Amino acid sequence: MPSVLPLGDPAPSDGLLPAQAADGAAQRGFGLYVHIPFCAVRCGYCDFNTYTATELGGGASQDAYASTAIAEVEFAARVLKGSGLPPRRLGTVFFGGGTPTLLPAEDLARILAAAVAEWGLEPGAEVTTEANPDSVTPESLQLLADAGFTRVSFGMQSAVPHVLKVLDRTHTPSRVPQVVQWARDAGLAVSLDLIYGTPGESLADWRYSLETALSYGPDHISAYALIVEDGTKLAAQIRRGEVPGIDDDDHAAKYELADELITAAGLGWYEVSNWSRTPQQACRHNLAYWRGDDWWGIGPGAHSHVGGVRWWNVKHPTAYAGRLAGGASPAAGRETLDAETRNVERVMLEARLSSGLGVSGLGESGRHAVAGLIADGLVDPALAFKGRLVLTLKGRLLADAVVRRILHD
């Protein structure tokens, strides 16, 4: 089952935001996340808020979903205007899931068109959809490009059949070069998502997956360590001894190999788990998250953040559709972050970026920790002396520990 929602304060049915949400909004970027909660098969490692592609009823079926999402787009526009937020065009739009491309491309185009009608797009805006390699065709990708999508992120995960089997992925490795070419033909930028550390994956398997992905010439690669979430099929398999557990040393060796090969192929890291061919091809939507910009999350279980106010929608698609059909906010709860919490989150996120973290913005304990981080080889010494903490390769492997030292030493 998908993971549980966080606890928080009740969210008002009208969705209106407190006055602080508008403070400084004109200087912040604004993006839209659209959650498509449907999957053909639930992957054994996944705890996202997704549902296999069956009729859920109450306006929550795949056929009705685009209209329901558009209802929240229109609701969001009313809330932001009614809360005193200035008009802002969308700098990024990201369709995630689930598998967004399980919906017809026409439906994704309708949702994007509704968002553009409400807010407009900044010049050169980034519009991304995630996709499974077996959920697109040349025609669907061309339709998305014609509708204004600029980028597709394919869930490749691995090029090794036995690894894909453990992950319950449904595509065959030979499908990936096809879909990459189709996306290129449509004029879309291409990102490939990989996962390392799957039980039974050798270092040679991981090297093969990396080399195979790089041979397709992607603009962007994400490489994430497999995390075994409680309540997933994979967690149960490990608990029963059916597959081996996760090994931190294995993860570290595979991360080092990923950085070596991806860098040698001409892509540079800009966030611990992400590399792009040029700075302009970094995922701007994710950068907006990491830099604390504003975004509205459309869809069941989607999270939003505007000016230090964070909220999350009810999880089940039927409940989500019912709220919107009744003209009420689909939010299940929300929280208003205080200055200390916002600063902690800023440190946690900015420390992971290649642009680094400004020393001058740290508290006294954080500034005192800098010398030790340099001595331990965790941050670049030359940049630290210039006032920015940028992680070394060793530091990226220990990013969470670095953050703890900055915040608590």
Buried (B, 14 or more C-beta within 10 A) or exposed (E): EBBEBEEBEEBBEEBBBBEEBBEEBEEBBBBBBBBBBBBEEBBBBBBBBBBEBEEBEBBBBBEBBBBBBBBBBBBBBEBBEEBEBEEBEBBBBBBBBBBBBBBBBEBBBBBBBBBBEBBEBBEEBBBBBBBBBBBBEBEBBBBBBEBBBBBBBBBBBBBBEEBBEBBBBBBEBEBBBEBBEBBBEBEBBBBBBBBBBBBEBEEEBBBBBBEBBBEBEBBBBBBBBBEBBEEBEBBEBBEEEEBEEBEEEBBBBBBBBBBEBBEEBEBBBBBBBBBBBEEEBBBBBBBBBBBBBBBBBBBBBBBBBBBBBBBBBBBBBBBBBBBBEEEBBBBBBBBBBEEEEEBBBBBBBBBBBBBBBEBEEBEEEBBEBBEEBBEBEBBBBEBBEEEBBBBBBBBBBBBEEBBEBBBEB
